[in-house]
């Protein structure tokens, strides 16, 4: 499962692929230790936070949630990120995102 309910929102695990030809969800990625991540491609390069900002903008648009409700908890400079969404996001919306709807 790529997400966990938290007291203050929903924690989602994301594996980002910067410098791609398009910004899109590419399914689920399972790491070597068995953790599942939402695989997201972004166009921006990983310099000075550009890819992170594009990732947050993309997720906010897809989930229809303000960008201010997103916080990168870990992985600022890594492909593997944990993002806290500070709102009562419907889990159905996350699952739709994974399915590509």
N, C-alpha and C positions, 0 to 999 in steps of 0.2 A: 504494500500500500504506500502510495507516494505522499500521503498526508496524515496528520495526527491532530486531533482536537486538542486545543490548549485552553487554559483558563481565560486567556485574553485574545483568543482568535483561533486561527488554523495555521499549522506549520506545514509547509509543503517543501518537498525535496526536489530540486531541479538540477539537471545536468545541461549546461549551456554549451553550444557550439558557435563561437563567434566567427566573424568573417565568412559567413555563408552567403549564398546568392539570394536567399529570401528569409523572411522572418516567419517561422511556422513551428507547430508542434509536430514532433516526429515519433510520438509514442512513448513507450516505457523503456528505460535503460536499467538493467540490473547490474550493480557493481560486483566486484569480486567477493565482497563480504556479504552479498545477498540483499543489500538494500536496493529498493526500487526508487527511481528518479524519473520525473517527467523530463523528457528530452526535448529541448527547445533550441532551434537555430535562430540566430540573430545576424543581421547584416553588419553591424558595427564591429570595429576592431577592439581588442581588449586593452585599450589604452586610456588611462585617466578616468576610468569608470564608465566609458561610453557604452560598452556592451551591457553592463549592469543596468544603466539607465534605460536602454532600449528594452531589456528584458522586463523591467518593471512596467514600462509603458505598454508593452505588448500584453502582459498578463492583466493589467488593469483594464485595458480595452476589451479583452476577451471575456473577463469576468464581470465587466460593468461595475467596477469598484474604483474609487478615487485612488490615485497613486500615493497619496499621503497615508493610506492604510497599509502600505507594504513596507517591510523592513527586512533587510538582509541580516540575518542573525549570525550566519557563518558562511565563509567561502567568498569573501569580497574579491580576492585575487585568485580564486580557484574555479575550475569548471563545475565543481560540485557545490551547490549552494543550499542553504536552508533559509527559507523566506517565511516570515510571520505575516499573515494577513490579519490585520486587526479589525475584524468585523465578523458578523455571523454569516459567513459564506455558506450557501447551501452546498452540501457535498455533491449533490446532483450536478451542479455547475462545473465542479472540478472534474467529475467523471465525463461530462460532455466534452470538456477541453481535451481530455486524454483520447477520447474516441474521434476527435477531429470535427465535431459538430459546431 
